[in-house]
Amino acid sequence: MELRPIIRLGIVLALLCLPVRPASALDLGDWVPGLKLSPFLSERVDYETNVFQVPSHSQSDEIFRTIPGFVGDYTFGPHSLSGGYRAEILRYVHLTNQDTVNHIAAAQLTLDFPKTLLNFREDFIRTNQPPTTELTGPIESNTNTLKASAEYRITSRLSTGLAYSWIDQRFDQNSIGDLINRDEHLVVASVFWKFIPRADVGLNYGIERTIFVTATDRDYTLQRPMISLRGDITPKVATTFRFGWEIRNPDSSSQPSGSNFFMGGDWIYKPTERTLITLSTDRSFQESTFGNTPFYTTTAAQLVAQHQLLPKLSIGARLGGGRNDYSTKETEVNGTSAFRRDWFMVAGGNIEYAIQRWLRVGLEYLRTSRTSNFNQFDFVDEKVTGRVTLQF
């Protein structure tokens, strides 16, 4: 998890990317019992001061985004099938060669039997937004994630689980893709203990195998013994937090190995019915395109707050930051060798007004910055966004 919008509230908010609750879905139960559908259309105008996030000679532009999509949910007994799709049609006023269409799709099947819970999910993202804090500016990439998990309840409190995920990531830009285009296969075995009715603690062991498409000398195996905490800890606090130790073993003896403490996940606090606060954290290895350095360690946290100020008016704020620590020395501009260190930060706020349940307008400000001891990677980028959303 890098510094990015990271409130995970399910497929609906992931697809809509809206700071408030969606309007009521269309109930199609008269035709198909249990089926609900939520179509939406959003029009955004962004003014961005540093589109390519460079340290000097920055280029600003106005970007028009048309975002149509839908979210559907079908419930049959204790089981459910949900999915959705969102397109982002980007049109730049001046940098027209950056015009593109992003695609985001997700589907999830949950089968809940008396003693067994099965979950299958697939996410596809075609985007020009960089996936990590090392990469900057518009960068086209495809990421497909397939996940399958099974959990067997031995008793009312004790259960075991097995999960598998496959992440396939490809970048259009050869200079990036030749280094980090890859497939990640992860298997996690778990034992869960429900210490309170709506939350459990887990003892987990994961093995990840990463295979690079071109830079095959970077192939490695990652081991992760960890402890997880999930569920509603109190009536006002929920979490999906995990922590442990990760050990990176490269196939090639010419590549550096590494091990460190890692953590990740969200803490969601709802002090009142009108306020939602989310703390997201991450410390983990990330793949690098910098020089001959194969990976870096990112340590990041982000706090997001949303408050329903009036029945039709909501406000929000975001503050986050962190550091990237690179694994090998590289040569700086002045000719000296050093380990690269980056500090990054994001801060912003938003306000949204619901004219009707199906019509909302909003305004958002976001400032992103990075400071590095390799100062050719410094930048400051500010974005102001106006938005109109139509949803049924």
Secondary structure, DSSP 4 states (H G I P E B T S, - for coil): --SS------HHHHHH--SSPPPPPEE-TTTSTTEEEEEEEEEEEEEES-TT--SSS---EEEEEEEEEEEEEEEETTEEEEEEEEEEEEEESS-GGG-EEEEEEEEEEEEE-SSEEEEEEEEEEEESS-SSSSS-S---EEEEEEEEEEEEESSSSEEEEEEEEEEEEEESSHHHHHHH-EEEEEEEEEEEEEEETTEEEEEEEEEEEEEESS-GGG-EEEEEEEEEEEEEEETTEEEEEEEEEEEEEESSTTS--EEEEEEEEEEEEEEETTEEEEEEEEEEEEE--STT--EEEEEEEEEEEEEEEETTEEEEEEEEEEEEEEEEEEE-TTS-EEEEEEEEEEEEEEEEEEEETTEEEEEEEEEEEEEESSGGG-EEEEEEEEEEEEE-
